[in-house]
């Protein structure tokens, strides 16, 4: 029975997808072909979230142990075997208990991003996907009601940023030497050094240099009407698609999106103040100066 011996536990929109693809290139590392199986969060019961598009979230969860083990059955000579599921951080109490039960000696990796900026990044991704139609301020106000209506953790823009609270169960259940915490800004500016440290942590060849690409880059719709046409089922789109060459379809799509606008400075300040106490506790927990996260 093969189980992973390391996990990337989060955080969402903090470089975890790029890290997954970088680690996957290493000849001594085997990564689950399913990036986010979420097994240790939802073992035995498929989530019944009811937000827009949450059925796709639920269908992607691996809830059966045998199905989970199949994800790693092709691992042969690799030293490190892993997967990446960001729900392990957001829903850490349940996830950490199951991880401790199944793989108590596992190595845990997290990449953390300034929480107000991470919240806005998640929001812009939902807008680009055609799943979010509220303004960021309105979405933050609606968050508690959405949680009461059993929408998935994907919609908890603000609530997903309390990293100290989420990491505590892991530091209580696992020795500190089994946990590595990195900052998103380090990953952005010096990914080779971060990867070398991770390779040493996983006890694989740290001289290997993978290609580090950008993944999950978010684009902002120039027009809601065009976005609806591009992302939702539509009779006109069905009729036109066979008539347009792929290159032209790609050009139309690229012209329909732009880089997202920056977060409103006042909202950034307000959110950061909400996180202040958690950030101060977090920097003591992980031994990193996070004062730059508090600047607005």
N, C-alpha and C positions, 0 to 999 in steps of 0.2 A: 504494500500500500504506500503510494507516494503522496506526500503532502508537501506544500510549500515550506521552505525554511526561511523565507523572508516575505514581508508584505509591505507594499506602499499603501499607507492608510489615509492619505489626503495631503493637503486640503484641495477641494474642488477649485478649478480656475487658478491654480498656483503652480502650474508647470508639470503636473503629474503625468499628463499624456505624453509630453515630450520626454520626460524621464523614462517612462515605460518603453518608448520606442528606442531610446538610447541604450538602455540596459538589454533590450532584446537582441541587439547586434553583437553583444559579447559572446564569444564561443563557449565560455564557461558558465553562462547564465541561461536558464530556460524560463521564459515568461509565458504564462497562460495565454493561449490564443484568444480567449475571451478576456478583454481588458478588465472589465468590472463584473465579475460573477456575483459579488456581494453575498457569498454563501454564509459567512459568519454573522451577518446581520439578519438574514431572513431564513435560516435553516428551518426546514419543515413546514413553512407556511408562506405562500406567495402573497406579497403585500396587496392590499385592496385599495390603494390610493385612488382618488377620483378627480384629481385636477386635470386640466387640459393636457393631453398627451401622456398622462401617467400610466396608461395601459402599456405603452412601450417600455417605460421604466420597469414595470412589473414583469413583463414578458422576458426581459433580459436577465432576471435574477435566477441564479442556480440555487435551488433549495434542497436538492437531494444529494446526500453524501456521495453516492456512487457516481452521479453525474459530475460532481465536483472533482472526484478523483480522476475521472477520465480526462480532465483538462491537463493533467500532468503525466499521463501514462506514456507519452512519447519522450519524456526526459530520460536520457540515458547516461551520458558521461558528464553532464553538467554538474558543477559544484553547488551552484546557487539556483534554487527553484523558487519562483515568485509570481505574484499577481498584484494588481493595483485596484482597490475599491475604496472610493472616497467616503462611502457610507460608514466605513469602519471608524472614521473620526467623528463624523456628525452624530452617529448613533453608537457612541463608544461604550456605553454601559453594557448593553447586550452583546455587542461585537467582541469586546475585550474578554468577557466571560467565556464565550465560546472558543475564542482563539487560545486562551489559556488552557481550556479543557483539551483541545485537540493537539495543539502544537506549543507547549509551554516554553520551548527553547527557541522559538521563532525570533528573527531579527525584524525590527519595526522601523520604517522610514516615513517621515512626514516632511512636507514642504509647506511652509506657512507664508501667507501674504498679508500685508496690511489689511485688516478686516473690512474697513470701509471700502477700499478699492476692490477687494475681492467680491464684496456684495454687489457693487455696481457692475463688475465684470460679468457676474452670473446673470444679472438683470439684462444687460445688453445682449447676451447670448440668447436669452428667452425671447427678446424682441425680434432678433434676427431670424429666429426659427418660426416666427409667427404665432408664438404661444402666449406672449405677454402684450397686452394692449393698454395697460395703465402707464402713467408716468412713473418715474422711479419713486417720487414722493408718495404718490397714491398707492403704489405697490407695497411700500413699507407700511403704510397705514392699514392696508388690507391683509397684512401677513398673519396677524393673530387669528383673524376670522377664517382665513384659508386653512390654517393649521387645525382649527376646530372642525372644519369641513373635511378633514382627512386628505388634504393635498400632500403630495410627496415632499421629502426634504429638499428637492430641487427648488421649491418655492420659498424656502426660508432664507431670504437674502440676508437679513440682519441676524437672525437667531443662529445661523451657521458660523458666525465669526467669533464665538467665545471659546477660543482655543484652549485656554487654561482649564476651563471646565471639562472640555472633551478629552484632554490629554491626561487629566488626573487619574482616571481608572487604569490607564496603561502603566503609569508610574507606580501605582499601588500594586499592580498584579505582576509586573515584570521587572527584573533587575535593570537598573539604569544603563548598564553596559550593552543591553540588547536593543536600545532605542537610539536612533539618530534623528535629530531635528535640524532642518535646514531652512533658510529664509529664501523667499522667492527672488529677492533682489540679488542674492548671491548666485542663484541659478541663472538669472538673467545676465549678469556681468562676468561671471567666472565659472561657467558650467564645466570646463575641463577639470578645474580643481575640485569642484563638488563631486564630479564623477570619480575622480581618483580616490577621494575619501570614501565614497560609497563602495568602490571596488575593494579597498582595503578592509572595510567593515564586513563585506561579504566574503572576504578571503579568496578573491579571484585575482587574476593578473591585472595589476593597476597600471600597466604600461599601455594597455589597449586604448585606442582613441576612436570612439564611435562618431558618426556624423550626428550632429544635434540640429534637428530641424524645428520649425515652428508648427505647432499643432493647435487645433481648436481656436484659431484666430477668428475673432468676431468682426462681422461687417454690419453696418447700420443701413436699413432700408431708406432709400431716398424718397420713396412714395409708398404709403400703406396700400394703395390700390394695386400697384405693380407687385408689391410683396405678396398680396393675397393671390394674385394671378400666378405667381411663381411657386408658392408654397402650398396652396390649397387645391383640391380637385376642382377642375373647371372644364366645361364642355369645349370652350374655345381653345384652351391649352391642349386638350386631347386631339382636337382637329388640326391644330397648327404644328404640333410637335414633329410629325413625320415629314412636313414640308420644309422644315428649317434644318440646315446642316449643323452638326454638333458645334463647329467653331462659332457660327453665328449665334447659336443658343447661349454659348458661353460668354460671348461678347455682350449680349443683351443682359445677362445676369450680372456681369461685372459692372456694367454701367448703371445698374439699378441699386448698387450698394456703395457705401463709403465708410470711412473709419467712423466709429461711434464718437459722438461729442463727449467732452470731458465731464466728469461728475460735477454737479453744482457745488461750488466751494462751501456754501453754508450747510448743505446736506452732509458734505464730507466732514465738516467740523462737528456737526451734531452727532453723527454716527460715531466718530472717533471718541467723543466724550462719553458716549454710551459704553464703549469698550475700555475706557481708561483703566478702571480697576482690574479688569481681566488681563490687560496687557502688562500692567505692573506686576501682577502675580506670575504671569507667563515668563517674563524675563528672569525672574528668580528661579523658576522651575527649570528652565533650559539653559541658564547661565549665559544669556546673550543680552546686550544692551539694545533695548527696543525704543529708546527715547525718540528716535527719528520717526517712529510710527505715530507718535503723539503730536507731531508738528502739523499744523493746519494753516 
